[in-house]
Amino acid sequence: MFKIFGKEEKKIPALVVKSKKEEQPLTPDEGVIIHSMPEQFRNLTLKTGSNVKATGLVIVIGGAVVLLSAVVFMYYFLIKSPVQKTAKQPSAETPKQTTQQSAVTETPVVATPAMPTEKPEDAYLRIKRSELSAPGATSSAPAPDDLGNITASVNGNYAVLQAATKDGTKGGVINMSVDSGAWKIESENWITIVMQSATTTPAEATSTATDQTTNYRPGIDTDGDGLTDKEEAIFGTSPTSTDSNSNGYLDGFEVLHLYDPAVKGRKLSASPNFKIFSNKSFGYSFLYPGKWDINDSGGDEAIMIKSPDNQFIQAVSQPNPDRLSIEDWYKKQFSVDTVLPDRIASSTTWDAVFSQDGLIAYLTDKKHDYLFTLAYNPAENQTLDYINIFKVVLSSFEIKN
């Protein structure tokens, strides 16, 4: 027991602080309890405020880095990544979107028709033999067995054949194309030594007792594309290129369908090399080479367009008083019972029958009001340099009813 402030208190046990080396009891002195720091800690100093601030700054920076990393992670994996995957790898579940994108950014792929393994010249002979195998069938073209060598110029799905008979009395140009994987005949034009006069009009035909006999030669076609070299100059195409505008069609084939073989996708009516002739009295019009002369000295009933080397094409018009169809008129005028199918043609405004050599076309309008004769005459040249110009005149011939 000892006294503190004069009071008697119980004895307080001394606070004992153990050190690694020794234990020293601390005893109260003059009534006050004194706590003594171990010897090894007496010379230690507390950290100052600058050290505390540095530690806090490190903690703040580290927290900011962690927070920024979390934001970047969420943006990349939750937002950006799905968009990129959708754009680069269109899902099979969205075909409409994929189709629409393809239509905008890609050129449509057009399926190329299957090419036949059969050569076009062999296909021509097979087709003609098949036509002649029918009972009573005849043709204005030479019989297949009468033909000699046939040369073919092929460009993709189109071909032009040049053929001649073994005796050299007939020659022809045949245009063919691929349809449903097989060759078909588009058109053929044969030159024969027996022909009707190219200047014969419908009215004169009844008094013609015999046909004129003339030896015609086909025009020179260096590249074999169906156009003669002189026609190439008119159309502005190359006589040494079968496809002058590189659109996949033979020059001669484009002309048959009234397209400009010199400029891709342009109609022949838009070519500066051609003009339109219109006959108001009989209501017809046609295309013709712009550099050819027009002679209308015969009035509206007889029009002639002439080439610089004096070959010409005539258009003769007259009323059809009996309003006969062109086949009935032809049978009556030439005293024939039938007209072969390969000599009959038609358009939206006319029906026609061709002469045996194909150099004359007799037409009537759909109402049978008028009769028209289109005839190609190579005159003294006797070389058919402009047979395709004749076909252009005929194909573009339009009657306004």
C-alpha positions in Angstrom: 0.0 0.0 0.0 1.1 3.6 -0.7 -0.5 7.0 -0.6 -1.4 9.1 -3.6 -2.7 12.6 -2.8 -2.9 11.5 0.8 -5.2 8.6 0.2 -4.4 5.1 0.8 -4.4 3.0 -2.3 -3.7 -0.5 -3.1 -0.3 -1.3 -4.4 -0.2 -1.0 -8.2 2.1 -3.5 -9.8 4.9 -2.1 -11.7 4.6 -2.0 -15.5 7.1 -4.3 -16.9 8.3 -3.8 -20.5 10.3 -6.7 -21.8 13.1 -6.2 -24.2 14.9 -8.7 -26.3 17.9 -8.4 -23.9 16.4 -7.8 -20.5 13.5 -6.9 -18.4 13.6 -3.7 -16.2 10.8 -3.1 -13.7 9.7 0.5 -13.4 8.8 1.6 -9.9 6.7 4.6 -9.0 8.4 7.6 -7.7 6.9 10.3 -5.5 3.4 8.9 -6.1 3.5 9.1 -10.0 3.6 6.1 -12.4 6.2 6.6 -15.0 6.4 4.6 -18.2 9.8 4.2 -19.7 10.5 3.5 -23.4 12.7 0.5 -24.1 16.2 1.4 -24.8 16.3 0.3 -28.4 13.5 2.7 -29.4 14.8 5.8 -27.8 16.8 7.1 -30.7 14.1 6.4 -33.4 12.3 9.3 -35.1 8.8 9.5 -36.5 8.3 10.0 -40.3 7.7 13.6 -41.4 4.8 15.0 -43.3 6.6 14.9 -46.7 6.9 11.2 -46.6 3.2 10.7 -45.9 2.3 12.9 -48.8 4.5 10.9 -51.2 2.9 7.7 -50.1 -0.6 9.1 -50.6 0.3 10.4 -54.1 1.4 6.9 -55.1 -1.8 5.4 -53.9 -3.9 8.0 -55.8 -2.0 7.5 -59.1 -2.3 3.7 -58.8 -6.0 4.0 -58.3 -6.4 6.2 -61.4 -4.4 3.7 -63.5 -6.6 0.9 -62.3 -9.8 2.9 -63.0 -8.6 3.9 -66.5 -7.8 0.3 -67.4 -11.2 -0.8 -66.3 -12.8 1.8 -68.6 -10.7 0.8 -71.6 -11.5 -2.9 -71.0 -15.3 -2.2 -70.9 -15.2 -0.1 -74.1 -13.1 -2.5 -76.2 -14.7 -5.8 -75.2 -18.3 -4.7 -74.6 -18.8 -2.0 -77.4 -16.1 -1.9 -80.1 -15.4 -5.6 -80.5 -18.9 -6.7 -81.4 -19.3 -4.0 -84.0 -16.0 -5.0 -85.7 -17.0 -8.6 -85.7 -20.4 -7.8 -87.3 -18.8 -5.6 -90.0 -16.0 -8.0 -91.0 -17.9 -11.3 -90.5 -21.5 -10.9 -91.5 -23.6 -13.4 -89.6 -25.6 -16.0 -91.4 -28.6 -14.9 -89.5 -28.7 -11.6 -91.4 -28.8 -12.5 -95.1 -30.8 -9.4 -96.1 -28.2 -7.1 -94.7 -25.4 -9.0 -96.4 -27.2 -9.0 -99.7 -27.8 -5.3 -99.6 -24.1 -4.6 -98.9 -23.0 -6.8 -101.7 -25.4 -5.0 -104.1 -23.8 -1.7 -103.3 -20.1 -2.6 -103.1 -19.8 -5.5 -105.5 -20.4 -5.9 -109.2 -23.2 -8.5 -109.9 -21.9 -11.7 -111.4 -23.9 -12.8 -114.4 -23.7 -16.5 -115.0 -22.1 -17.4 -118.3 -24.2 -19.8 -120.4 -22.6 -23.2 -120.8 -20.7 -23.5 -124.1 -21.7 -26.4 -126.3 -19.0 -28.9 -127.1 -20.3 -29.1 -130.7 -18.6 -26.9 -133.2 -20.9 -24.2 -134.8 -20.3 -25.5 -138.3 -21.2 -29.0 -137.2 -24.3 -27.7 -135.5 -25.3 -25.9 -138.6 -25.1 -29.0 -140.8 -26.9 -31.0 -138.2 -29.8 -28.5 -137.9 -30.2 -28.2 -141.7 -30.2 -32.0 -142.1 -32.8 -32.2 -139.4 -35.0 -29.6 -141.2 -34.8 -31.5 -144.5 -35.6 -34.8 -142.9 -39.3 -33.9 -142.7 -41.4 -35.3 -145.5 -41.7 -32.8 -148.4 -39.4 -30.3 -146.7 -37.4 -27.9 -148.9 -35.0 -25.0 -148.2 -33.7 -22.0 -150.1 -30.2 -22.7 -148.6 -28.0 -25.3 -150.3 -28.2 -28.9 -149.1 -25.7 -29.7 -146.4 -24.1 -32.4 -148.6 -23.5 -29.8 -151.4 -21.4 -27.6 -149.2 -17.7 -27.5 -149.3 -15.4 -26.1 -146.6 -17.0 -24.0 -143.9 -14.9 -21.5 -141.9 -16.1 -20.3 -138.5 -15.2 -17.2 -136.5 -16.2 -17.7 -132.9 -16.4 -15.0 -130.2 -17.8 -16.3 -126.9 -21.5 -17.3 -127.5 -21.6 -16.0 -131.1 -20.2 -17.3 -134.4 -20.2 -16.3 -138.0 -19.9 -19.0 -140.6 -18.7 -18.5 -144.2 -19.6 -21.3 -146.5 -19.8 -22.1 -150.2 -21.1 -25.0 -152.3 -18.6 -27.5 -153.8 -19.3 -26.3 -157.3 -18.8 -22.6 -156.4 -22.2 -21.4 -157.5 -23.5 -20.4 -154.1 -22.0 -18.7 -151.1 -23.4 -17.7 -147.8 -22.9 -16.1 -144.4 -24.5 -17.7 -141.4 -24.9 -16.0 -138.0 -25.2 -18.3 -135.0 -25.6 -17.9 -131.2 -25.7 -20.2 -128.1 -29.2 -20.8 -126.7 -29.7 -23.1 -123.7 -26.3 -24.7 -124.2 -26.7 -25.4 -127.9 -26.0 -23.5 -131.1 -28.9 -22.1 -133.0 -29.1 -20.3 -136.4 -29.8 -16.5 -136.0 -29.8 -15.8 -139.7 -28.3 -16.9 -143.0 -27.9 -15.1 -146.3 -27.0 -17.1 -149.5 -25.9 -15.7 -152.8 -27.2 -17.7 -155.8 -26.7 -17.4 -159.5 -30.5 -17.4 -160.0 -32.2 -14.3 -158.7 -35.1 -12.0 -159.4 -34.1 -8.5 -160.6 -33.3 -6.2 -157.7 -35.1 -3.4 -159.5 -38.3 -5.4 -160.0 -41.3 -3.7 -158.3 -44.4 -5.5 -157.2 -46.3 -4.2 -160.2 -43.7 -5.3 -162.6 -43.3 -8.7 -161.0 -46.4 -10.1 -162.7 -45.0 -9.5 -166.2 -41.5 -10.9 -165.4 -41.4 -14.2 -167.3 -37.9 -15.4 -166.2 -35.5 -14.5 -163.4 -32.2 -12.8 -164.2 -29.1 -14.8 -163.8 -26.2 -13.0 -162.2 -23.0 -14.2 -160.5 -22.5 -12.2 -157.3 -19.5 -12.4 -155.1 -19.5 -11.9 -151.3 -17.7 -8.8 -150.0 -14.2 -9.2 -148.4 -14.4 -9.8 -144.7 -10.9 -9.8 -143.4 -11.6 -10.6 -139.7 -14.6 -12.9 -140.4 -17.0 -11.0 -138.0 -19.8 -10.9 -140.5 -19.2 -7.3 -141.7 -17.4 -6.7 -145.0 -14.4 -4.4 -144.9 -16.4 -1.7 -146.7 -19.1 -1.9 -144.0 -16.5 -1.7 -141.3 -15.6 1.7 -142.7 -19.2 2.8 -142.5 -19.7 1.6 -138.9 -16.3 3.0 -137.7 -15.1 -0.5 -136.7 -11.8 -2.3 -137.2 -11.6 -4.7 -140.2 -9.0 -6.7 -138.2 -11.0 -7.1 -134.9 -14.1 -9.3 -134.6 -15.3 -7.3 -131.5 -14.3 -3.7 -132.0 -15.9 -2.3 -128.8 -14.8 -5.3 -126.7 -18.3 -6.0 -125.3 -18.3 -9.8 -126.0 -20.4 -9.6 -129.2 -19.2 -10.0 -132.8 -19.5 -6.8 -134.8 -21.8 -8.4 -137.4 -24.1 -9.8 -134.7 -24.5 -6.4 -133.1 -25.5 -4.9 -136.4 -28.2 -7.5 -136.9 -29.8 -6.3 -133.7 -29.3 -2.6 -134.5 -26.6 -1.9 -132.0 -23.5 0.2 -132.8 -20.5 -2.2 -133.0 -18.1 0.7 -132.5 -19.4 2.0 -129.1 -20.4 -0.3 -126.3 -24.1 -0.2 -125.4 -25.1 2.4 -128.0 -28.0 1.9 -130.4 -27.3 2.3 -134.0 -29.9 5.0 -134.2 -27.7 7.1 -131.9 -24.6 6.7 -134.1 -23.4 9.8 -136.0 -22.6 7.5 -138.9 -26.3 6.9 -139.6 -29.4 9.1 -140.3 -33.1 8.4 -140.3 -35.1 8.8 -143.5 -38.9 9.4 -143.2 -41.6 9.1 -145.9 -44.6 11.0 -144.7 -46.9 9.9 -147.6 -46.6 6.2 -146.8 -45.7 6.6 -143.1 -42.5 4.7 -142.9 -38.9 5.4 -141.8 -35.6 3.6 -141.8 -31.9 4.0 -140.9 -29.3 4.5 -143.6 -25.6 5.5 -143.8 -25.2 9.2 -143.4 -22.7 9.6 -146.2 -24.9 7.9 -148.8 -26.9 9.9 -151.3 -30.7 9.9 -151.4 -32.4 10.1 -154.7 -36.2 10.7 -154.5 -36.7 11.7 -158.2 -39.3 9.0 -158.3 -41.4 10.8 -155.8 -42.5 9.3 -152.5 -43.3 6.0 -154.3 -39.6 5.3 -155.1 -36.7 6.1 -153.0 -33.1 5.1 -153.7 -30.0 5.4 -151.4 -26.7 5.0 -153.1 -23.2 4.2 -151.9 -20.1 6.2 -153.1 -19.2 3.2 -155.4 -22.7 3.2 -156.9 -24.3 0.2 -155.2 -27.8 1.1 -154.1 -30.9 0.1 -152.1 -34.4 0.9 -153.3 -37.7 1.4 -151.3 -40.8 1.2 -153.5 -44.3 1.8 -152.2 -47.8 1.3 -153.6 -51.3 0.7 -152.4 -52.6 -2.8 -151.6 -56.1 -2.5 -153.1 -57.1 -6.2 -152.4 -55.7 -5.9 -148.8 -53.9 -9.2 -149.2 -51.5 -10.6 -146.7 -48.0 -10.6 -148.0 -47.9 -14.4 -148.4 -51.2 -14.4 -150.4 -49.9 -11.5 -152.5 -46.6 -13.2 -153.2 -48.3 -16.5 -154.2 -50.6 -14.6 -156.5 -47.9 -12.5 -158.1 -45.4 -15.4 -158.6 -47.8 -18.2 -159.2 -46.5 -20.4 -156.3 -48.5 -22.6 -154.0 -46.4 -22.3 -150.9 -43.8 -20.0 -149.3 -41.0 -21.7 -147.4 -40.8 -20.7 -143.7 -37.2 -19.6 -143.9 -38.3 -16.9 -146.4 -40.9 -15.3 -144.1 -40.2 -12.6 -141.6 -42.1 -10.1 -139.5 -41.7 -7.2 -137.1 -44.1 -5.2 -134.9 -45.2 -3.1 -137.9 -44.8 -5.3 -141.0 -44.8 -8.8 -142.4 -42.4 -9.8 -145.2 -41.5 -12.5 -147.7 -37.9 -12.7 -149.2 -36.8 -13.6 -152.6 -34.8 -16.7 -153.1 -31.5 -15.0 -152.9 -32.5 -12.8 -150.0 -31.8 -9.5 -151.8 -35.4 -8.5 -152.1 -38.0 -8.2 -149.3 -41.7 -7.7 -150.0 -43.6 -6.2 -147.1 -47.1 -5.1 -146.1 -48.2 -3.2 -143.0 -50.3 -4.9 -140.4 -53.5 -3.4 -141.8 -52.6 -4.5 -145.4 -53.0 -0.9 -146.7 -49.8 -0.7 -148.6 -47.1 -2.9 -150.3 -43.4 -2.1 -150.0 -40.4 -3.5 -151.8 -36.9 -3.2 -150.4 -34.2 -4.3 -152.8 -30.4 -4.4 -152.7 -28.6 -4.0 -156.0 -24.8 -4.2 -156.3 -25.1 -2.8 -159.8 -22.1 -3.4 -162.1 -19.8 -4.1 -159.1 -21.5 -7.6 -158.7 -19.9 -7.8 -155.2 -22.2 -7.7 -152.2 -20.2 -5.3 -150.1 -23.2 -3.9 -148.3 -25.5 -6.8 -147.5 -25.6 -5.9 -143.8 -26.5 -2.3 -144.7 -29.5 -3.8 -146.5 -30.4 -5.7 -143.4 -30.1 -2.6 -141.3 -32.5 -0.8 -143.6 -34.9 -3.7 -143.4 -34.6 -4.2 -139.6 -35.1 -0.5 -138.9 -37.9 -0.2 -141.4 -40.9 1.0 -139.3 -44.4 1.7 -140.6 -46.7 4.0 -138.6 -50.3 2.7 -138.9 
